[in-house]
Amino acid sequence: MTAAFGLYQRLEGLPLPWHPTTTSTPLIIYGAASAVGAYVIKLAQLSNIHPLICVAGRGIPYVESLIDKSKGDVILDYRDGDDTLVQNLQSAVSKAGGKVEHAFDAISEHGSFISICKVLDHHTGQITLVLPNGDYNAIPSTIKQSRTYVGFVHADTDQNEFQKATGSKTGNTDFGFVMFRFFGRGLQEGWFRGHPHEVVPGGLAGVGGALKNLKDGKASAVKYMFRLEDTEGVERYRTN
């Protein structure tokens, strides 16, 4: 839902999956192997948003399985360094028609948005970011920036631009209502799939090790799952 909210409620002008575009619509996705980034790719594919300019690292093999190179999609490796990444972004933007107006930063730290904004159009560009308390002062004032929080689909605490302009009674919660059901249908029919996952041995005893992997950057293109019943001694707390 975070991916959907950012893609369709924050980045203006992108087509919904049931009304896919027929024109070139370049999109930069930074953190493409993360869960949010991967779902952005999946939704963009349904909306026929291409070419996708994806930035990833260790999870590149997974991203390769999601993109469509025949439509111009590319993957760039941030591990090559900031300068090389910006050069590669510039090359990808040039091949995409020379102008990119939309970017989804699923990382929003370590200079990710700085690299993006060096190639994003400085007059009509839009970028949405996922960390709520980040310092984004380096983003040029001419680039429209927004924050993407999944919580906005659960409470009408933030009117979107369309509501403000029209006074509409429908908004983010209604978007969430529709998209949750859309995801359910996709999972049921098989044209939408979840993120790769790994069941951590030992139940809750494995949480510490999993958190360390996350902190050390060892987890890429995967979600950790824990089975409570695998936790040693949990049977003493069971009730009939």
C-alpha positions in Angstrom: 0.0 0.0 0.0 2.9 2.4 0.6 4.0 1.9 -3.0 0.5 2.4 -4.3 -0.1 5.5 -2.2 3.2 7.2 -3.2 2.8 6.2 -6.9 -0.8 7.3 -7.4 -1.7 9.7 -4.6 1.6 11.6 -4.2 3.1 11.6 -7.7 0.6 13.4 -9.8 -0.4 12.4 -13.3 0.5 8.7 -13.2 -2.2 6.3 -14.6 -4.0 3.8 -12.4 -3.6 0.1 -13.3 -7.1 -0.2 -14.8 -6.3 2.7 -17.2 -2.7 2.0 -18.3 -0.9 4.7 -20.3 0.0 4.2 -24.0 2.7 6.9 -24.0 6.3 6.9 -22.6 6.2 7.8 -18.9 9.7 7.5 -17.4 10.0 6.8 -13.7 13.0 6.7 -11.4 12.8 4.1 -8.6 15.6 4.3 -6.0 15.7 1.2 -3.8 14.1 -1.0 -6.4 14.9 -4.2 -4.5 13.3 -3.1 -1.3 9.8 -4.2 -0.6 8.3 -0.8 -1.3 10.5 -0.3 -4.4 9.7 -3.8 -5.8 5.9 -3.1 -5.4 6.4 0.2 -7.2 7.8 -1.8 -10.1 4.9 -4.3 -10.0 2.3 -1.5 -10.0 4.1 0.5 -12.6 4.1 -2.6 -14.9 0.3 -2.9 -14.5 0.0 0.8 -15.3 2.3 0.4 -18.3 4.7 3.0 -16.9 8.0 2.8 -18.8 10.9 3.1 -19.0 11.7 2.4 -15.4 15.0 3.6 -14.3 15.7 1.4 -11.3 18.5 1.9 -8.7 19.5 -1.1 -6.6 22.5 -3.0 -5.2 22.7 -6.6 -3.9 19.1 -7.2 -4.9 19.7 -6.5 -8.6 19.0 -10.2 -9.6 15.6 -9.9 -8.1 14.9 -6.6 -9.8 15.9 -8.2 -13.1 13.0 -10.6 -12.8 10.5 -7.6 -12.4 11.4 -5.2 -15.2 10.7 -5.3 -18.9 13.9 -4.4 -20.9 12.0 -4.5 -24.1 10.2 -1.3 -22.9 13.4 0.4 -22.0 13.6 -0.5 -18.3 17.2 -0.4 -16.8 18.9 -1.1 -13.5 21.7 1.0 -12.2 24.0 -0.1 -9.3 24.4 2.5 -6.6 27.5 0.6 -5.3 29.5 2.1 -8.2 29.6 5.4 -6.3 27.6 8.6 -6.4 29.4 10.2 -9.3 29.1 7.1 -11.5 25.5 6.7 -10.5 24.6 10.2 -11.5 26.4 9.7 -14.9 24.5 6.5 -15.4 21.2 8.2 -14.4 21.9 11.0 -16.9 22.6 8.5 -19.7 19.4 6.6 -18.8 17.4 9.8 -18.8 18.8 10.8 -22.2 17.7 7.4 -23.6 14.3 7.9 -22.0 13.7 11.0 -24.1 15.8 13.5 -22.1 13.2 14.4 -19.5 12.0 12.6 -16.3 9.3 14.1 -14.2 8.6 11.4 -11.6 10.7 9.7 -9.0 9.9 7.4 -6.1 12.7 7.3 -3.5 12.1 4.1 -1.4 15.3 4.8 0.5 15.3 8.5 1.2 18.7 8.6 2.9 22.5 8.4 2.3 22.1 11.0 -0.5 19.7 9.0 -2.6 17.4 12.0 -3.3 20.4 14.2 -4.1 21.4 11.9 -6.9 17.9 11.7 -8.2 17.4 15.5 -8.2 20.5 16.0 -10.3 18.6 14.4 -13.2 15.0 15.0 -12.4 13.4 17.9 -14.3 13.9 21.1 -12.3 10.6 22.7 -13.6 8.1 19.9 -13.6 9.8 17.2 -11.5 8.2 15.4 -8.6 9.8 13.2 -6.0 8.1 11.3 -3.1 10.1 10.2 -0.1 9.4 7.6 2.6 11.3 8.7 5.7 9.2 11.2 7.7 11.9 13.1 9.5 14.6 13.3 6.8 16.5 16.5 6.0 15.5 17.2 2.5 16.7 20.8 2.2 19.1 19.8 -0.6 16.1 19.2 -2.9 15.7 22.2 -5.2 12.7 24.3 -4.4 11.5 24.0 -8.0 11.1 20.2 -7.6 7.9 19.2 -5.9 8.5 16.9 -3.0 6.0 14.9 -0.9 6.1 12.3 1.9 4.6 8.9 1.5 3.1 7.3 4.7 0.9 4.4 4.5 -1.0 5.6 7.6 -2.8 8.2 5.5 -5.0 5.6 3.9 -6.4 4.8 7.4 -7.3 8.3 8.5 -8.3 11.4 6.7 -5.6 13.5 8.3 -4.1 14.7 5.0 -6.1 15.9 2.1 -4.6 15.3 -1.3 -4.3 18.1 -3.9 -7.4 17.0 -5.7 -9.5 17.3 -2.5 -8.1 20.7 -1.7 -8.8 21.9 -5.2 -12.3 20.5 -5.6 -13.7 20.0 -2.1 -14.3 16.4 -2.9 -15.5 14.2 0.0 -13.5 11.2 -1.2 -9.8 10.9 -0.7 -7.0 8.8 0.8 -9.1 6.4 2.8 -11.2 5.7 -0.2 -8.1 5.1 -2.2 -7.0 2.6 0.4 -10.4 0.9 0.4 -10.2 0.3 -3.4 -6.5 -0.7 -3.5 -6.7 -3.3 -0.7 -9.4 -5.0 -2.6 -7.5 -4.7 -5.9 -4.5 -6.4 -4.3 -6.7 -9.2 -3.0 -8.1 -9.9 -6.4 -4.6 -9.8 -7.9 -3.3 -12.3 -5.4 -6.3 -14.6 -5.9 -6.0 -14.5 -9.7 -2.3 -14.8 -9.7 -1.3 -11.6 -11.6 0.0 -9.9 -8.4 2.5 -11.5 -6.1 4.0 -10.8 -2.7 7.6 -10.1 -1.8 10.2 -12.9 -1.4 10.4 -14.0 2.3 12.5 -16.1 4.6 11.2 -17.9 7.7 13.8 -17.3 10.4 14.6 -20.4 12.5 13.8 -20.3 16.2 10.7 -18.1 16.2 11.1 -15.0 18.4 14.6 -16.1 19.4 15.7 -15.3 15.8 14.6 -11.7 16.0 17.9 -10.4 17.2 19.9 -12.0 14.4 17.5 -10.8 11.8 17.7 -7.2 13.1 21.5 -7.4 13.0 21.3 -8.6 9.4 19.1 -5.6 8.6 21.5 -3.2 10.4 24.5 -4.7 8.6 22.8 -4.4 5.2 22.8 -8.2 4.7 19.1 -8.4 3.9 18.2 -7.5 0.4 15.1 -8.4 -1.7 13.7 -10.3 1.2 11.3 -10.0 4.1 11.9 -11.9 7.4 9.1 -13.9 8.9 8.8 -15.5 12.4 6.6 -18.4 13.4 5.6 -17.9 17.1 5.2 -21.7 17.5 8.9 -22.2 16.6 9.9 -20.2 19.7 11.4 -22.5 22.4 9.1 -22.8 25.5 6.1 -21.1 23.8 3.9 -24.2 24.5 3.8 -23.3 28.2 1.8 -20.2 27.3 -0.8 -21.9 25.1 -4.4 -22.0 26.2 -7.1 -24.3 25.0 
